Amino acid sequence: MQLVDNNTFLRRLEKLFEATKGTVWLTHKRLTYDGEDAVMDDGDESNREYPCLVRLTDGKKTQLSTHVKPADLMIFHTAYGSLLKSSFTTLRKRDKKREKHRAEQAARRKQRMAEPIVIKGPKRGNGRKKRQRQVKAALKLEAAKERAAKREETRTKVQLPA
């Protein structure tokens, strides 16, 4: 992993975004190691500011890292954010038509579940099979309603503690 300064890191990141059509991994981490051996101290270090370690890799040969000092962090994040926004233009847009179709299907399913199935026709003779299909559909609808009620109940149980 090659350690470079902040400006070089941003320039190489921009070049990598332009050259790569695949995946780029970026990681941020608080850097607590300062190059010295660890010493057990009872002193209060809660007001100490740590630098940030930013790493970049494309999963193949490009591996870069930089240390961002706390004083330079806002400037670095501003430049980094604008670079990310400018490189996101190649992302694929959401397929709103498909989302709309799925939402309509879900609404139709809910509406069908709310409508009761009317069982009519003779128990014997002509129309018997039609009535049996209606009874079977009614039983299936009741089972689906019970499953939906259980799902809702578990959702509310999960959401209550949070």
C-alpha positions, 0 to 999 in steps of 0.5 A, spaced: 500 500 500 503 506 497 502 512 502 501 519 498 499 526 500 492 528 500 492 532 493 496 526 490 490 521 493 485 525 490 488 526 483 489 518 482 482 517 485 479 521 479 484 518 474 481 511 477 474 513 476 475 515 469 479 509 467 475 504 471 468 501 469 468 496 475 468 497 482 473 501 487 473 500 494 474 506 499 475 505 506 475 510 512 478 509 519 481 513 525 488 512 525 490 511 532 497 508 531 502 513 531 509 509 530 511 508 537 510 502 542 503 502 546 504 505 553 499 503 558 497 510 561 492 512 566 491 519 563 485 522 560 485 522 552 478 523 550 480 530 548 485 527 543 484 528 536 486 522 531 488 523 524 484 519 519 486 513 514 483 513 507 485 507 503 483 506 496 483 499 491 480 497 485 481 490 487 487 489 482 493 493 482 492 500 484 492 501 492 493 507 495 492 510 502 493 517 505 493 520 512 488 526 513 490 530 519 484 533 523 485 540 521 485 538 514 479 534 514 473 538 512 477 541 506 479 534 504 472 531 505 469 537 501 474 536 495 473 528 496 465 529 496 465 533 490 469 528 486 465 523 488 459 527 486 462 528 479 464 521 478 457 518 480 454 521 473 456 514 470 451 510 475 445 507 472 438 510 473 432 507 477 427 503 473 421 507 475 416 504 470 418 497 473 417 500 480 410 503 478 408 496 475 410 492 482 407 497 486 400 496 482 401 489 483 402 489 490 395 494 491 391 489 486 394 483 491 391 487 497 385 489 494 383 482 492 385 479 499 380 484 502 374 482 497 370 476 500 369 470 495 362 469 494 360 461 494 354 460 490 352 454 486 349 447 488 353 442 492 351 437 487 349 436 480 351 442 475 356 447 477 358 442 483 366 443 480 365 451 480 363 451 487 368 446 489 373 451 486 370 457 490 371 453 496 378 452 495 379 459 493 376 462 499 380 457 504 386 459 500 384 466 501 383 465 509 390 462 509 393 468 506 390 473 510 392 469 516 400 469 514 399 477 512 396 478 519 402 474 522 407 478 518 404 484 521 404 482 528 412 480 527 413 487 524 410 491 530 413 487 535 420 488 532 419 495 531 416 496 538 423 496 542 427 500 537 
